[in-house]
Amino acid sequence: MSSKQTRTARPRRRPRMLVADRSRHFRETLRRVLPHYLSCTVVGEAGTLAEAVRLARSLRPDVALLDIDLVIGEPPTRLRRIAEAFPDLRVVVMLNEESPHYRLAVTERWGYVCIVKDQAENQLARIISAIRPVAV
């Protein structure tokens, strides 16, 4: 290749997301909607935190969307171990409604990002745009 020729940049793959929520209907809705509104791929769904951890280990998503109801009863040490086991995984905890108490607990105690479910589209767009997955 001569110095005047330029390399074609390899396209980046779409960020891969894991959705974990007790509501199967909500998970299925996100699986259908997210790829259309955001440049991402939903690679798995989980109804429990244990299932989400198992899927994260096997699927290696870039983002895990976790419902607050799945994490609020967990000890902080377990959630920290998840972060340590998956250092490249961006964990986003979904709140059912805006709650300064839960937001503070999630962001300061566990170090995760929080979004409110009914504002997920706008909030997730910022999070997804910040992710730089490896080239395909």
mmCIF file of the C-alpha atoms, coordinates in Angstrom:
data_MODEL
# 
_entry.id   MODEL 
# 
loop_
_atom_site.group_PDB 
_atom_site.id 
_atom_site.type_symbol 
_atom_site.label_atom_id 
_atom_site.label_alt_id 
_atom_site.label_comp_id 
_atom_site.label_asym_id 
_atom_site.label_entity_id 
_atom_site.label_seq_id 
_atom_site.pdbx_PDB_ins_code 
_atom_site.Cartn_x 
_atom_site.Cartn_y 
_atom_site.Cartn_z 
_atom_site.occupancy 
_atom_site.B_iso_or_equiv 
_atom_site.pdbx_formal_charge 
_atom_site.auth_seq_id 
_atom_site.auth_comp_id 
_atom_site.auth_asym_id 
_atom_site.auth_atom_id 
_atom_site.pdbx_PDB_model_num 
ATOM 1   C CA . MET A 1 1   ? 0.000   0.000   0.000  1.00 0.00 ? 1   MET A CA 1 
ATOM 2   C CA . SER A 1 2   ? 1.459   3.336   -0.974 1.00 0.00 ? 2   SER A CA 1 
ATOM 3   C CA . SER A 1 3   ? 1.582   6.262   1.407  1.00 0.00 ? 3   SER A CA 1 
ATOM 4   C CA . LYS A 1 4   ? -1.171  7.960   -0.583 1.00 0.00 ? 4   LYS A CA 1 
ATOM 5   C CA . GLN A 1 5   ? -3.572  5.068   -0.209 1.00 0.00 ? 5   GLN A CA 1 
ATOM 6   C CA . THR A 1 6   ? -5.638  4.978   2.914  1.00 0.00 ? 6   THR A CA 1 
ATOM 7   C CA . ARG A 1 7   ? -6.819  1.972   4.812  1.00 0.00 ? 7   ARG A CA 1 
ATOM 8   C CA . THR A 1 8   ? -10.506 1.396   5.079  1.00 0.00 ? 8   THR A CA 1 
ATOM 9   C CA . ALA A 1 9   ? -11.556 1.499   8.695  1.00 0.00 ? 9   ALA A CA 1 
ATOM 10  C CA . ARG A 1 10  ? -13.018 -1.761  9.930  1.00 0.00 ? 10  ARG A CA 1 
ATOM 11  C CA . PRO A 1 11  ? -16.643 -1.339  10.970 1.00 0.00 ? 11  PRO A CA 1 
ATOM 12  C CA . ARG A 1 12  ? -17.330 -1.578  14.674 1.00 0.00 ? 12  ARG A CA 1 
ATOM 13  C CA . ARG A 1 13  ? -19.789 -4.141  15.858 1.00 0.00 ? 13  ARG A CA 1 
ATOM 14  C CA . ARG A 1 14  ? -22.938 -3.040  17.593 1.00 0.00 ? 14  ARG A CA 1 
ATOM 15  C CA . PRO A 1 15  ? -22.786 -3.010  21.406 1.00 0.00 ? 15  PRO A CA 1 
ATOM 16  C CA . ARG A 1 16  ? -24.136 -6.260  22.859 1.00 0.00 ? 16  ARG A CA 1 
ATOM 17  C CA . MET A 1 17  ? -26.726 -6.017  25.647 1.00 0.00 ? 17  MET A CA 1 
ATOM 18  C CA . LEU A 1 18  ? -28.047 -8.408  28.261 1.00 0.00 ? 18  LEU A CA 1 
ATOM 19  C CA . VAL A 1 19  ? -31.478 -7.580  29.714 1.00 0.00 ? 19  VAL A CA 1 
ATOM 20  C CA . ALA A 1 20  ? -32.338 -8.860  33.207 1.00 0.00 ? 20  ALA A CA 1 
ATOM 21  C CA . ASP A 1 21  ? -35.799 -8.173  34.591 1.00 0.00 ? 21  ASP A CA 1 
ATOM 22  C CA . ARG A 1 22  ? -38.362 -10.294 36.423 1.00 0.00 ? 22  ARG A CA 1 
ATOM 23  C CA . SER A 1 23  ? -41.003 -9.328  33.863 1.00 0.00 ? 23  SER A CA 1 
ATOM 24  C CA . ARG A 1 24  ? -40.732 -11.510 30.773 1.00 0.00 ? 24  ARG A CA 1 
ATOM 25  C CA . HIS A 1 25  ? -42.985 -9.066  28.916 1.00 0.00 ? 25  HIS A CA 1 
ATOM 26  C CA . PHE A 1 26  ? -40.638 -6.145  29.688 1.00 0.00 ? 26  PHE A CA 1 
ATOM 27  C CA . ARG A 1 27  ? -37.581 -8.180  28.602 1.00 0.00 ? 27  ARG A CA 1 
ATOM 28  C CA . GLU A 1 28  ? -39.265 -9.175  25.343 1.00 0.00 ? 28  GLU A CA 1 
ATOM 29  C CA . THR A 1 29  ? -40.299 -5.573  24.706 1.00 0.00 ? 29  THR A CA 1 
ATOM 30  C CA . LEU A 1 30  ? -36.727 -4.359  25.181 1.00 0.00 ? 30  LEU A CA 1 
ATOM 31  C CA . ARG A 1 31  ? -35.433 -7.140  22.908 1.00 0.00 ? 31  ARG A CA 1 
ATOM 32  C CA . ARG A 1 32  ? -37.757 -5.941  20.130 1.00 0.00 ? 32  ARG A CA 1 
ATOM 33  C CA . VAL A 1 33  ? -37.453 -2.182  20.685 1.00 0.00 ? 33  VAL A CA 1 
ATOM 34  C CA . LEU A 1 34  ? -33.815 -1.490  21.609 1.00 0.00 ? 34  LEU A CA 1 
ATOM 35  C CA . PRO A 1 35  ? -32.205 -2.550  18.317 1.00 0.00 ? 35  PRO A CA 1 
ATOM 36  C CA . HIS A 1 36  ? -34.581 -0.248  16.412 1.00 0.00 ? 36  HIS A CA 1 
ATOM 37  C CA . TYR A 1 37  ? -33.989 2.838   18.561 1.00 0.00 ? 37  TYR A CA 1 
ATOM 38  C CA . LEU A 1 38  ? -30.381 2.295   19.545 1.00 0.00 ? 38  LEU A CA 1 
ATOM 39  C CA . SER A 1 39  ? -27.512 0.847   17.614 1.00 0.00 ? 39  SER A CA 1 
ATOM 40  C CA . CYS A 1 40  ? -27.228 -2.291  19.755 1.00 0.00 ? 40  CYS A CA 1 
ATOM 41  C CA . THR A 1 41  ? -27.973 -6.008  19.809 1.00 0.00 ? 41  THR A CA 1 
ATOM 42  C CA . VAL A 1 42  ? -29.778 -7.736  22.676 1.00 0.00 ? 42  VAL A CA 1 
ATOM 43  C CA . VAL A 1 43  ? -27.854 -11.005 23.102 1.00 0.00 ? 43  VAL A CA 1 
ATOM 44  C CA . GLY A 1 44  ? -29.675 -12.447 26.093 1.00 0.00 ? 44  GLY A CA 1 
ATOM 45  C CA . GLU A 1 45  ? -32.484 -12.177 28.626 1.00 0.00 ? 45  GLU A CA 1 
ATOM 46  C CA . ALA A 1 46  ? -32.545 -13.210 32.267 1.00 0.00 ? 46  ALA A CA 1 
ATOM 47  C CA . GLY A 1 47  ? -35.273 -13.321 34.902 1.00 0.00 ? 47  GLY A CA 1 
ATOM 48  C CA . THR A 1 48  ? -32.929 -13.560 37.907 1.00 0.00 ? 48  THR A CA 1 
ATOM 49  C CA . LEU A 1 49  ? -29.594 -12.107 38.921 1.00 0.00 ? 49  LEU A CA 1 
ATOM 50  C CA . ALA A 1 50  ? -28.029 -15.585 39.019 1.00 0.00 ? 50  ALA A CA 1 
ATOM 51  C CA . GLU A 1 51  ? -29.179 -16.227 35.447 1.00 0.00 ? 51  GLU A CA 1 
ATOM 52  C CA . ALA A 1 52  ? -27.837 -12.814 34.380 1.00 0.00 ? 52  ALA A CA 1 
ATOM 53  C CA . VAL A 1 53  ? -24.422 -13.633 35.837 1.00 0.00 ? 53  VAL A CA 1 
ATOM 54  C CA . ARG A 1 54  ? -24.386 -17.006 34.059 1.00 0.00 ? 54  ARG A CA 1 
ATOM 55  C CA . LEU A 1 55  ? -25.345 -15.391 30.743 1.00 0.00 ? 55  LEU A CA 1 
ATOM 56  C CA . ALA A 1 56  ? -22.827 -12.575 31.191 1.00 0.00 ? 56  ALA A CA 1 
ATOM 57  C CA . ARG A 1 57  ? -20.113 -15.177 31.651 1.00 0.00 ? 57  ARG A CA 1 
ATOM 58  C CA . SER A 1 58  ? -21.077 -17.079 28.480 1.00 0.00 ? 58  SER A CA 1 
ATOM 59  C CA . LEU A 1 59  ? -22.287 -14.268 26.203 1.00 0.00 ? 59  LEU A CA 1 
ATOM 60  C CA . ARG A 1 60  ? -19.823 -11.496 27.185 1.00 0.00 ? 60  ARG A CA 1 
ATOM 61  C CA . PRO A 1 61  ? -22.188 -8.540  26.609 1.00 0.00 ? 61  PRO A CA 1 
ATOM 62  C CA . ASP A 1 62  ? -20.944 -4.954  26.658 1.00 0.00 ? 62  ASP A CA 1 
ATOM 63  C CA . VAL A 1 63  ? -23.915 -3.770  28.757 1.00 0.00 ? 63  VAL A CA 1 
ATOM 64  C CA . ALA A 1 64  ? -26.094 -5.513  31.347 1.00 0.00 ? 64  ALA A CA 1 
ATOM 65  C CA . LEU A 1 65  ? -29.440 -3.873  32.083 1.00 0.00 ? 65  LEU A CA 1 
ATOM 66  C CA . LEU A 1 66  ? -30.470 -5.050  35.551 1.00 0.00 ? 66  LEU A CA 1 
ATOM 67  C CA . ASP A 1 67  ? -33.847 -4.348  37.118 1.00 0.00 ? 67  ASP A CA 1 
ATOM 68  C CA . ILE A 1 68  ? -33.544 -2.760  40.576 1.00 0.00 ? 68  ILE A CA 1 
ATOM 69  C CA . ASP A 1 69  ? -35.731 -5.534  42.025 1.00 0.00 ? 69  ASP A CA 1 
ATOM 70  C CA . LEU A 1 70  ? -33.065 -8.088  41.072 1.00 0.00 ? 70  LEU A CA 1 
ATOM 71  C CA . VAL A 1 71  ? -30.220 -6.254  42.813 1.00 0.00 ? 71  VAL A CA 1 
ATOM 72  C CA . ILE A 1 72  ? -31.723 -4.402  45.757 1.00 0.00 ? 72  ILE A CA 1 
ATOM 73  C CA . GLY A 1 73  ? -31.774 -7.450  48.032 1.00 0.00 ? 73  GLY A CA 1 
ATOM 74  C CA . GLU A 1 74  ? -28.242 -8.484  47.127 1.00 0.00 ? 74  GLU A CA 1 
ATOM 75  C CA . PRO A 1 75  ? -25.371 -7.755  49.468 1.00 0.00 ? 75  PRO A CA 1 
ATOM 76  C CA . PRO A 1 76  ? -22.991 -5.093  48.150 1.00 0.00 ? 76  PRO A CA 1 
ATOM 77  C CA . THR A 1 77  ? -20.137 -7.597  48.195 1.00 0.00 ? 77  THR A CA 1 
ATOM 78  C CA . ARG A 1 78  ? -21.916 -9.859  45.684 1.00 0.00 ? 78  ARG A CA 1 
ATOM 79  C CA . LEU A 1 79  ? -22.546 -6.962  43.321 1.00 0.00 ? 79  LEU A CA 1 
ATOM 80  C CA . ARG A 1 80  ? -18.931 -5.835  43.644 1.00 0.00 ? 80  ARG A CA 1 
ATOM 81  C CA . ARG A 1 81  ? -17.781 -9.363  42.791 1.00 0.00 ? 81  ARG A CA 1 
ATOM 82  C CA . ILE A 1 82  ? -19.869 -9.187  39.620 1.00 0.00 ? 82  ILE A CA 1 
ATOM 83  C CA . ALA A 1 83  ? -18.121 -5.939  38.681 1.00 0.00 ? 83  ALA A CA 1 
ATOM 84  C CA . GLU A 1 84  ? -14.738 -7.497  39.435 1.00 0.00 ? 84  GLU A CA 1 
ATOM 85  C CA . ALA A 1 85  ? -15.525 -10.673 37.483 1.00 0.00 ? 85  ALA A CA 1 
ATOM 86  C CA . PHE A 1 86  ? -16.593 -8.653  34.435 1.00 0.00 ? 86  PHE A CA 1 
ATOM 87  C CA . PRO A 1 87  ? -14.414 -5.513  34.441 1.00 0.00 ? 87  PRO A CA 1 
ATOM 88  C CA . ASP A 1 88  ? -15.397 -4.506  30.885 1.00 0.00 ? 88  ASP A CA 1 
ATOM 89  C CA . LEU A 1 89  ? -19.134 -4.924  31.490 1.00 0.00 ? 89  LEU A CA 1 
ATOM 90  C CA . ARG A 1 90  ? -21.093 -1.694  31.851 1.00 0.00 ? 90  ARG A CA 1 
ATOM 91  C CA . VAL A 1 91  ? -23.830 -2.389  34.401 1.00 0.00 ? 91  VAL A CA 1 
ATOM 92  C CA . VAL A 1 92  ? -26.956 -0.244  34.202 1.00 0.00 ? 92  VAL A CA 1 
ATOM 93  C CA . VAL A 1 93  ? -29.576 -0.594  36.936 1.00 0.00 ? 93  VAL A CA 1 
ATOM 94  C CA . MET A 1 94  ? -33.131 0.186   35.862 1.00 0.00 ? 94  MET A CA 1 
ATOM 95  C CA . LEU A 1 95  ? -35.333 1.943   38.430 1.00 0.00 ? 95  LEU A CA 1 
ATOM 96  C CA . ASN A 1 96  ? -39.128 1.669   38.261 1.00 0.00 ? 96  ASN A CA 1 
ATOM 97  C CA . GLU A 1 97  ? -39.419 5.347   39.176 1.00 0.00 ? 97  GLU A CA 1 
ATOM 98  C CA . GLU A 1 98  ? -37.056 8.152   40.080 1.00 0.00 ? 98  GLU A CA 1 
ATOM 99  C CA . SER A 1 99  ? -35.858 7.565   43.607 1.00 0.00 ? 99  SER A CA 1 
ATOM 100 C CA . PRO A 1 100 ? -32.963 9.582   45.024 1.00 0.00 ? 100 PRO A CA 1 
ATOM 101 C CA . HIS A 1 101 ? -32.548 6.928   47.736 1.00 0.00 ? 101 HIS A CA 1 
ATOM 102 C CA . TYR A 1 102 ? -32.126 4.046   45.258 1.00 0.00 ? 102 TYR A CA 1 
ATOM 103 C CA . ARG A 1 103 ? -30.087 6.148   42.839 1.00 0.00 ? 103 ARG A CA 1 
ATOM 104 C CA . LEU A 1 104 ? -27.663 7.061   45.612 1.00 0.00 ? 104 LEU A CA 1 
ATOM 105 C CA . ALA A 1 105 ? -27.404 3.435   46.748 1.00 0.00 ? 105 ALA A CA 1 
ATOM 106 C CA . VAL A 1 106 ? -26.755 2.146   43.248 1.00 0.00 ? 106 VAL A CA 1 
ATOM 107 C CA . THR A 1 107 ? -24.295 4.803   42.125 1.00 0.00 ? 107 THR A CA 1 
ATOM 108 C CA . GLU A 1 108 ? -22.332 5.396   45.323 1.00 0.00 ? 108 GLU A CA 1 
ATOM 109 C CA . ARG A 1 109 ? -22.573 2.036   47.027 1.00 0.00 ? 109 ARG A CA 1 
ATOM 110 C CA . TRP A 1 110 ? -22.128 -0.189  43.970 1.00 0.00 ? 110 TRP A CA 1 
ATOM 111 C CA . GLY A 1 111 ? -20.706 2.205   41.379 1.00 0.00 ? 111 GLY A CA 1 
ATOM 112 C CA . TYR A 1 112 ? -23.281 1.389   38.690 1.00 0.00 ? 112 TYR A CA 1 
ATOM 113 C CA . VAL A 1 113 ? -25.183 3.686   36.342 1.00 0.00 ? 113 VAL A CA 1 
ATOM 114 C CA . CYS A 1 114 ? -28.921 4.205   37.004 1.00 0.00 ? 114 CYS A CA 1 
ATOM 115 C CA . ILE A 1 115 ? -31.745 4.889   34.599 1.00 0.00 ? 115 ILE A CA 1 
ATOM 116 C CA . VAL A 1 116 ? -35.507 5.163   35.058 1.00 0.00 ? 116 VAL A CA 1 
ATOM 117 C CA . LYS A 1 117 ? -37.465 2.632   32.991 1.00 0.00 ? 117 LYS A CA 1 
ATOM 118 C CA . ASP A 1 118 ? -39.902 5.110   31.463 1.00 0.00 ? 118 ASP A CA 1 
ATOM 119 C CA . GLN A 1 119 ? -36.963 7.291   30.353 1.00 0.00 ? 119 GLN A CA 1 
ATOM 120 C CA . ALA A 1 120 ? -34.788 4.368   29.218 1.00 0.00 ? 120 ALA A CA 1 
ATOM 121 C CA . GLU A 1 121 ? -34.668 5.258   25.528 1.00 0.00 ? 121 GLU A CA 1 
ATOM 122 C CA . ASN A 1 122 ? -33.082 8.684   26.057 1.00 0.00 ? 122 ASN A CA 1 
ATOM 123 C CA . GLN A 1 123 ? -30.827 7.633   28.910 1.00 0.00 ? 123 GLN A CA 1 
ATOM 124 C CA . LEU A 1 124 ? -29.624 4.464   27.184 1.00 0.00 ? 124 LEU A CA 1 
ATOM 125 C CA . ALA A 1 125 ? -28.809 6.364   23.999 1.00 0.00 ? 125 ALA A CA 1 
ATOM 126 C CA . ARG A 1 126 ? -26.118 8.303   25.886 1.00 0.00 ? 126 ARG A CA 1 
ATOM 127 C CA . ILE A 1 127 ? -24.742 5.149   27.484 1.00 0.00 ? 127 ILE A CA 1 
ATOM 128 C CA . ILE A 1 128 ? -24.653 3.175   24.226 1.00 0.00 ? 128 ILE A CA 1 
ATOM 129 C CA . SER A 1 129 ? -22.975 6.011   22.316 1.00 0.00 ? 129 SER A CA 1 
ATOM 130 C CA . ALA A 1 130 ? -20.154 6.024   24.890 1.00 0.00 ? 130 ALA A CA 1 
ATOM 131 C CA . ILE A 1 131 ? -19.368 2.333   24.328 1.00 0.00 ? 131 ILE A CA 1 
ATOM 132 C CA . ARG A 1 132 ? -16.645 1.532   21.834 1.00 0.00 ? 132 ARG A CA 1 
ATOM 133 C CA . PRO A 1 133 ? -16.820 -2.213  21.116 1.00 0.00 ? 133 PRO A CA 1 
ATOM 134 C CA . VAL A 1 134 ? -14.013 -3.900  19.225 1.00 0.00 ? 134 VAL A CA 1 
ATOM 135 C CA . ALA A 1 135 ? -14.017 -3.962  15.458 1.00 0.00 ? 135 ALA A CA 1 
ATOM 136 C CA . VAL A 1 136 ? -15.558 -6.913  13.657 1.00 0.00 ? 136 VAL A CA 1 
# 
